[in-house]
Amino acid sequence: MSREPTVRAHRGFAGQFPENTVAAAEGAVRLGADAIEIDVMPTADGDVVVFHDPRLDSGPDSRGITDETGFVWERSTDAVTEARVRGSDATVPLLSSIVDAVPPDVVLSIELKNPGTADIHPDEAFASPDRIPNRERWRSFVADVVDVASGADNPVQYSCFCEGGLSALADSDIEGGLAVPFWRDVETGLELAHRYDPDALHVPLSMLVGTARFDAEAHDASAFGPPGGPVAWAETIDADVLAWTVQTWWEARAAVEAGCDGFFADYPDLYRTE
């Protein structure tokens, strides 16, 4: 990679601002982010909100980051959008509010986190499309998300850790790019990338072969084939590689030295070329 790496503000630079809020999106834009990454899921009323965890309070896979309670998809839109994030004055926004807050020259990176159920199966590849759990629920949710995002003047890239979301996106008439995120299993990520022909791969720092962040106990470098690593493999399908999630300057440098096209970061200004 010879060009400057793109910096995607992870949940709107979540280390600096209340994550996944309008305040975070606006702050990340001020600080020069090339893209704003957000997570989306539905409310009980079917509106698309920007939130990461299944629950508004603490519980399985949730951190208790708002002053409200319950699963997001079981609460009304009013209850969810009035919830304050991290004790700040910032509240959980509708996706449409983020679309309105981000200027058209900044990429919107939308991760479909959950279609409204705990039964989502991330990091799994299924034998056939009709074997995907909650397939119709994913398709309905994707349609709602795309409908809102289609009103954006921004470039939009969609991603999902679940094949249900990827399959629904691939079947939709999306005006934007598609990314396949890798999580714990290299082989699953490769299989999903083969199936859905993405514009980009989102890979964890622990998969960056040849860097200090590579986790040889968790990942098999040989799974990518010679010469090894996600960047070289991505070239075979003409896809970009974006690393997640960078929190320090040396992690940013590792991502760039590995040849990544960019990275998701919790803080701004973690990498600058001299």
Secondary structure, DSSP 8 states (H G I E B T S, - for coil): --S--EEEEETTTTTTS-TTSHHHHHHHHHTT-SEEEEEEEE-TTS-EEE--SSBSSEETTEE--BS--SBGGGS-HHHHHT-BBTTSS-B--BHHHHHHHS-TTSEEEEEE--SS-S---BT---SSGGGSTTHHHHHHHHHHHHHHHTT-SS-EEEE-SBHHHHHHHHTS--SSEEEEE--S-HHHHHHHHHHH--SEEEEEGGG-TTSTT--TTT--GGGG-TT-SHHHHHHTTT-EEEEEEE-SHHHHHHHHHTT-SEEEESSS-S----
